[in-house]
Amino acid sequence: MAPEQKKITKKPFWRNKNTYILIGATILTLQAENIYRHIKNFIKPNEITQEFKEEFKIPLKGHDYNLKYLPNIRSLAFALKREQIELPYTLKNFRIKPNNFFRQELTEQINTIFGTEYSGYYNPMSKNIAINELVCTSTVHHEIKHAKTFDTLKKHPEFKKQWKEIAKDENGNSPYLNGFFQFCGRVILLNNLVPIDTLSSLDDLKEGFVSDYAKTNFYEDVAELGTEVELGYSIGSITGLDYFICDKSNKNTRIQKKITLLAEHQIIPAEYPEFAKLKEKYFESFGSEFGSTDKEKGEIFLEASKEFIKKHPDTIYKSTIYKARGEINNNLAYYYPNQLERMNLMVQEYKQALKCEYQEFYETSMILDELTNYYYQINDSAKENMCREASINYLTHDLKEAIHITNSTTKLLESRGFFDD
């Protein structure tokens, strides 16, 4: 009689040690490939990383594929440039984190498995910034504000205490999450334990915060408010923060006090509180019809903006203010018998905007289009063609430069004598 055969049962794959050996071997192979890439890029950097270091004096790191097909690289460059002009900051590396798990570094893979999702982070120990490959402009500003905050605390450790004092609620309590909940917010299986804030964005502002995330801790509060200021850079853009600051019915002054403190330490432009009031005057100058300007209020804005530039000649907001002055001079021309004189003032303001060190890319494009149309209307074909050529150069060259923020369009116009008169 044949011996009874034992029944063989297969273990589930998660209980099979070979599964973990395979996973471990795969991760080690990928990390070995990452190390190889780092060595290769150190010896012979690719074109994008070379350009980035030349422009910003900071190494750009990441997977070759993600760097080659990186979207919104232009927005990244403009955000970094503006922040550097406003206040230089300490940064050793800038990394693009791949969304693809198998292209991530080991620490990123561990965070992907166990941690909550994030769009970026700043490491104060290594002075590194990492953002995901989608490159959201607000994330770039947010992480740089972290870098500037730590730089500020080295020189002014009292900044943190001053901020926390302002942030306290009516009962004198801290509004921020405690250490336990902050930890839970970073772990994927524990983040549901974090209390959910159901306040509307307006109520957040009344409490002194620009977002629910700002209530996490002091550092996130600073970064969120600083980012909101940067997103309202253009004088023609109005944010919820701008509305709140300009609304005199708001009794709570926490936001204003925080902004004053940020400006004092130049984590945001020192002149921003005054610029916010100038933006208010700009929007008040709008006429009853779309695209028109109220005569009296338009003149008030022109005088106020003139004084602002006189007081802050090196302001980062100079180009956007000159653009607004050009628009208003154009609109006010219809109130005066000698319209050409006002139109000439518009041209001079636009020229000043084009000569500024920092220019928001879409505003520059609009200025060149406006000048092209103006010279077409007055039959000045030479300058019309000059501005049209400059506009084409801006779109095909300056905006095509992936990393370098060049002013070749301004140099082109200078070489043609455009700014001489």
C-alpha positions in Angstrom: 0.0 0.0 0.0 1.4 3.3 -1.1 2.3 5.9 1.6 -0.2 8.7 2.0 0.9 11.9 0.2 0.9 15.1 2.1 -1.3 17.8 0.8 0.8 20.8 -0.4 -0.8 24.2 0.3 0.6 27.4 -1.2 1.3 30.2 1.2 -0.1 33.7 0.3 2.5 35.8 -1.5 2.7 38.2 1.4 3.8 35.3 3.7 6.4 34.0 1.2 9.9 35.1 2.1 10.9 35.0 -1.6 8.4 37.8 -2.2 10.3 40.1 0.2 13.6 38.9 -1.2 12.5 39.9 -4.7 11.1 43.3 -3.5 14.3 44.0 -1.6 16.5 43.0 -4.5 14.5 45.3 -6.8 14.8 48.3 -4.5 18.5 47.7 -4.0 19.0 47.4 -7.8 17.1 50.7 -8.3 19.0 52.5 -5.6 22.3 51.2 -7.2 21.1 52.8 -10.4 20.4 56.0 -8.6 23.9 56.1 -7.1 25.3 55.4 -10.6 23.3 58.4 -12.0 24.5 60.7 -9.2 28.1 59.8 -9.9 27.5 60.2 -13.7 25.8 63.6 -13.3 28.6 64.7 -10.9 31.3 63.9 -13.5 29.3 65.1 -16.5 26.2 67.1 -15.6 23.4 67.1 -18.2 22.3 70.4 -20.0 19.4 71.3 -17.7 21.4 70.8 -14.4 24.2 72.9 -15.9 21.9 75.7 -16.9 20.2 75.6 -13.5 23.4 75.9 -11.6 24.7 78.7 -13.9 21.5 80.7 -13.3 20.8 80.1 -9.6 24.1 78.9 -8.2 22.2 75.9 -6.8 22.6 72.2 -8.0 19.4 70.7 -9.5 18.9 67.0 -8.7 16.4 64.4 -9.8 15.9 61.5 -12.2 17.2 62.3 -15.8 13.8 61.5 -17.3 11.9 63.9 -15.0 14.4 66.7 -15.5 14.2 66.3 -19.3 10.4 66.4 -19.5 9.8 68.7 -16.5 6.6 70.7 -17.0 6.3 74.3 -15.8 10.1 74.8 -15.7 9.6 78.4 -16.7 7.3 79.1 -13.7 9.9 77.4 -11.4 12.7 79.7 -12.8 10.6 82.9 -12.4 9.7 82.0 -8.8 13.3 81.2 -7.8 14.5 84.4 -9.5 12.0 86.7 -7.8 12.7 85.2 -4.4 16.4 85.7 -4.9 16.0 89.3 -5.9 13.7 90.0 -2.9 16.1 88.4 -0.4 18.9 85.9 -1.0 18.5 82.6 0.9 20.6 79.7 1.9 20.1 76.6 -0.2 22.4 73.8 -1.1 20.3 71.6 -3.4 17.0 71.7 -5.3 15.5 68.3 -6.0 12.7 67.2 -8.3 10.9 64.2 -6.7 9.6 61.7 -9.3 6.0 60.6 -8.9 7.1 57.2 -10.3 7.9 55.0 -7.2 10.7 53.2 -9.0 12.5 56.4 -9.9 12.5 57.7 -6.3 15.3 57.6 -3.9 15.1 55.2 -0.9 14.0 57.8 1.6 11.3 59.0 -0.8 10.1 55.4 -1.3 9.8 54.9 2.4 7.8 58.1 2.7 5.6 57.0 -0.2 4.8 53.8 1.6 4.3 55.1 5.1 3.9 58.8 4.9 1.2 61.2 3.7 1.4 62.8 0.3 3.3 66.1 0.0 4.0 68.5 -2.8 7.3 69.6 -1.4 9.5 69.9 1.6 12.5 71.9 3.0 15.1 70.2 5.1 16.7 72.8 7.5 19.6 70.4 8.4 20.8 69.8 4.8 19.4 73.1 3.4 17.7 71.1 0.6 14.3 71.7 -1.1 12.4 68.9 -2.9 9.2 69.3 -4.8 7.3 66.9 -6.9 7.6 66.8 -10.7 4.4 68.8 -11.3 6.3 71.9 -10.1 3.5 74.1 -8.7 4.6 77.7 -8.4 3.0 78.1 -5.0 5.0 75.1 -3.7 8.2 76.6 -4.8 7.4 79.9 -3.0 6.2 77.9 0.1 9.5 76.0 0.4 11.7 79.0 -0.1 9.8 80.8 2.6 10.8 78.0 4.9 14.4 78.5 3.9 14.1 82.3 4.6 12.4 81.6 7.9 15.3 79.5 9.2 17.8 82.1 7.9 15.9 84.8 9.8 15.8 82.8 13.0 19.6 82.5 13.0 19.9 86.3 13.1 16.6 87.1 14.9 15.6 84.2 17.2 12.9 86.5 18.8 11.0 86.4 15.5 9.4 83.0 16.4 8.2 84.3 19.8 6.8 87.5 18.3 4.9 85.5 15.7 3.4 83.1 18.2 2.3 85.9 20.4 0.4 87.5 17.5 -1.2 84.1 16.6 -2.7 83.4 20.0 -6.5 83.2 20.1 -8.8 85.4 22.3 -8.1 83.2 25.3 -4.4 83.5 24.9 -4.0 79.9 23.6 -1.9 78.6 20.8 -4.0 77.8 17.7 -1.4 75.3 16.3 -1.6 71.5 16.4 0.3 69.9 19.2 3.4 67.7 18.5 1.4 64.5 18.5 -1.1 65.6 15.9 1.6 67.1 13.8 3.3 63.6 13.8 0.0 61.9 12.9 -0.5 64.3 10.0 2.7 62.9 8.4 1.9 59.2 8.8 -0.6 57.6 6.3 -2.3 55.4 8.9 -2.6 58.1 11.5 -3.5 61.2 9.6 -7.3 60.6 10.2 -6.6 61.3 13.9 -5.8 65.0 13.1 -8.8 67.2 14.0 -10.5 68.5 10.9 -11.1 72.2 10.7 -14.4 73.1 9.0 -14.0 76.9 9.0 -14.4 78.7 5.7 -11.5 80.5 4.1 -13.0 83.9 5.2 -13.3 82.7 8.8 -9.7 81.5 8.6 -8.6 85.0 7.6 -10.6 86.5 10.5 -8.7 84.2 12.8 -5.4 85.3 11.3 -4.7 82.4 8.8 -4.7 82.2 5.0 -5.5 78.4 5.1 -6.3 75.5 7.4 -2.8 74.1 6.7 -1.3 77.3 8.2 -2.7 76.2 11.6 -0.3 73.2 11.6 2.6 75.1 13.3 4.5 78.3 13.3 6.6 77.3 10.2 3.7 76.4 8.0 1.8 79.6 9.1 4.8 81.8 8.0 5.2 79.9 4.7 1.5 79.9 3.8 1.1 83.6 4.4 4.4 84.4 2.6 3.3 82.4 -0.4 -0.1 84.1 -0.5 1.7 87.4 -0.7 3.9 86.2 -3.6 0.9 84.9 -5.6 -0.6 88.4 -5.5 2.6 89.9 -7.1 0.9 91.5 -10.1 -0.9 94.7 -9.4 -3.7 93.5 -11.7 -4.3 90.3 -9.6 -6.5 90.4 -6.5 -6.3 87.6 -4.0 -8.5 86.8 -1.0 -5.7 88.2 1.1 -5.8 91.5 -0.8 -9.6 91.8 -0.3 -9.2 91.1 3.4 -6.4 93.6 4.0 -8.3 96.3 2.1 -11.7 95.6 3.8 -11.8 98.2 6.6 -14.7 96.4 8.3 -12.3 93.6 9.4 -11.6 94.1 13.1 -9.1 91.3 13.6 -5.6 92.7 12.9 -3.6 89.4 13.3 -3.1 89.1 9.5 -1.9 92.8 9.3 0.5 92.3 12.2 1.9 89.1 10.7 2.4 90.8 7.4 4.2 93.7 9.1 6.5 91.2 10.9 7.2 89.3 7.7 8.0 92.6 5.9 10.2 93.7 8.8 12.4 90.6 8.4 12.1 90.7 4.5 10.7 87.2 4.3 8.3 89.1 2.0 9.2 92.4 0.3 9.7 95.1 2.9 7.4 97.4 0.9 4.5 95.0 0.5 2.2 96.6 3.1 2.4 99.8 1.1 2.0 97.9 -2.2 -1.2 96.3 -0.9 -2.7 99.8 -0.4 -1.5 100.8 -3.8 -3.3 97.8 -5.3 -6.5 99.0 -3.6 -6.1 102.4 -5.3 -5.6 100.7 -8.6 -8.8 98.8 -8.4 -10.7 101.8 -7.1 -9.6 103.7 -10.3 -11.7 101.4 -12.5 -14.6 103.1 -14.3 -18.2 102.0 -14.6 -17.6 100.5 -18.0 -15.3 97.5 -18.6 -11.7 98.6 -19.3 -12.3 102.2 -18.4 -10.8 104.4 -15.7 -12.4 107.0 -13.5 -10.7 110.3 -14.2 -10.2 111.5 -10.6 -9.3 108.2 -9.1 -7.0 107.4 -12.0 -5.0 110.5 -11.3 -4.9 109.6 -7.6 -3.4 106.2 -8.5 -0.8 107.8 -10.8 0.3 110.2 -8.0 0.4 107.5 -5.4 2.3 105.1 -7.6 4.8 107.8 -8.5 5.5 108.4 -4.8 5.8 104.7 -4.2 8.5 104.2 -6.8 10.3 107.3 -5.6 10.3 105.9 -2.1 11.2 102.3 -3.2 13.3 102.8 -6.4 14.5 99.1 -6.4 11.2 97.5 -5.6 10.4 94.1 -7.1 7.0 95.5 -8.0 8.4 98.2 -10.3 7.5 96.5 -13.6 4.0 95.7 -12.7 3.4 99.2 -11.4 4.8 100.8 -14.6 2.5 98.5 -16.6 -0.5 99.7 -14.6 0.5 103.4 -15.0 0.7 102.8 -18.8 -2.8 101.3 -18.9 -4.3 104.2 -16.8 -2.6 106.9 -18.9 -4.0 105.2 -22.0 -7.5 105.2 -20.5 -7.3 108.8 -19.3 -6.3 110.0 -22.7 -10.0 110.1 -23.7 -10.7 112.7 -21.1 -8.2 115.2 -22.5 -8.2 117.2 -25.8 -4.6 116.4 -26.5 -4.9 112.6 -26.4 -1.5 112.1 -28.1 0.3 113.6 -25.1 -1.3 111.1 -22.7 -0.6 108.2 -25.1 3.1 109.3 -25.2 3.0 109.0 -21.3 1.7 105.5 -21.8 4.6 104.6 -24.1 7.1 106.0 -21.6 5.6 103.9 -18.7 5.7 100.8 -20.8 9.3 101.4 -21.8 10.2 101.8 -18.1 8.6 98.4 -17.4 10.6 96.7 -20.2 13.8 98.0 -18.6 13.2 96.5 -15.2 15.4 93.7 -13.9 12.4 91.5 -13.0 9.4 91.3 -15.3 6.5 88.9 -15.0 6.5 87.0 -18.3 2.8 87.4 -19.2 2.9 91.2 -18.5 5.9 91.7 -20.7 4.1 89.9 -23.5 1.0 92.2 -23.0 3.1 95.3 -23.0 4.8 94.4 -26.3 1.4 93.7 -27.9 0.0 97.0 -26.7 3.0 98.9 -28.1 2.7 97.1 -31.4 -1.0 98.1 -31.7 -0.3 101.7 -30.7 2.4 102.2 -33.4 0.1 100.6 -35.9 -2.7 103.0 -35.0 -0.4 106.1 -35.5 1.1 104.7 -38.7 4.6 104.4 -37.3 5.6 101.3 -39.3 9.3 101.4 -38.2 8.5 101.1 -34.5 5.5 98.9 -35.1 7.8 96.4 -36.8 10.4 96.8 -34.1 7.9 95.9 -31.4 6.4 93.1 -33.4 9.9 91.6 -33.9 10.6 92.1 -30.1 7.3 90.3 -29.3 8.2 87.4 -31.6 11.7 87.2 -30.0 10.2 87.2 -26.6 7.9 84.3 -27.4 10.4 82.3 -29.4 13.6 83.0 -27.5 13.1 84.4 -24.0 10.2 82.1 -23.1 11.8 79.1 -24.8 14.9 79.4 -22.6 14.1 76.6 -20.1 16.1 77.9 -17.2 17.9 81.1 -18.1 15.8 84.2 -17.5 17.2 86.4 -20.2 16.4 89.9 -21.2 17.4 89.5 -24.8 14.2 91.3 -25.9 15.1 94.4 -23.9 18.7 94.2 -25.4 17.2 93.8 -28.9 15.1 97.0 -28.4 18.1 98.8 -27.0 20.2 97.9 -30.0 17.5 99.4 -32.3 17.4 102.6 -30.4 13.9 102.1 -29.1 14.6 103.6 -25.7 16.5 106.6 -27.0 13.6 109.0 -27.2 
